[in-house]
Amino acid sequence: MPHHILATTTASISELKKNPMATVAAGEGFPVAVLNRNEPAFYCIPAAVYESCSRNWRTPSSTTSLTSVGTSRRSR
């Protein structure tokens, strides 16, 4: 099944385990798609990018949390 990979840099989970900081650095400040059996499993981003993005997320007391967003996506 084809997958859209939303990053220009990819790494395997094995590569991430061997050297996590090198995996983050390979993205040069942009997301790195981490693949499991050639399918995107998750995206690895630098802390500064995560912190910048998190300013725009809703607080846990709101009706939509990050957990519920992830759960609803998996159920599709």
N, C-alpha and C positions, 0 to 999 in steps of 0.2 A: 504494500500500500504506500503510495507517495505521501510525503509529508512536507509541509512548508517549514523551512528552517528560517527563523527570523533573526539570523546573525550571520556575519561574514566569516566568523571563526568558529570552528568546531573542535571538540575534544571527546575522547572516549572516557567512560567512567574509570577505566584502568589508568589512563593518563592523569586524570584528576587525583586519583589515589596516590600515584607516585610522586607528584609534585603539584599540590594545589595552588601555591603562589605563582608558579610558572604558568599554570592554566589561566589564572586571572590576568596575568601580565600579557599573555598572548593576545588578549582582546584589545590591548592598548586603550583601555578606558571604555570600551564598548562591551556588550554582552557576548558571552561565549556559550554556544549551544553544547550541552553535554549529552552525548548520545549513549543509549543503551541498546546494543544489537542493531545499530544503524538507525535507530529511531530517536527523536529528541525526547529526553527524559526531563530535563529542566534547563534553565538558563542561569549561568553564573555571572554575576555582575560585581564590579568593585563596590566597596562600602560607600564611597562618596556618591555614587549613582543611586544606590539603594536609599540612602538618607535623603537625597534630593527628591526621589519619587515618593517616599513615604510622607512627605509634607502634604501631598495632595490626596492621600487616602483618608477615608472616613475614620472616625474614632470607634473603638470597640462598642461604645454605647449606641451607635447608630444602628439602623435596621439592617444594613448590609456590612458584613465583615469579610476580611480576606478569607477566612475559613469557609464561609458559606459560598463565596464566589468560586473557590476551588472545587467545592463539593458539587455545585450545580454544573460546572463545566464537565466534570467526570461522568455525570449521569446522562449526558447527551448520547 
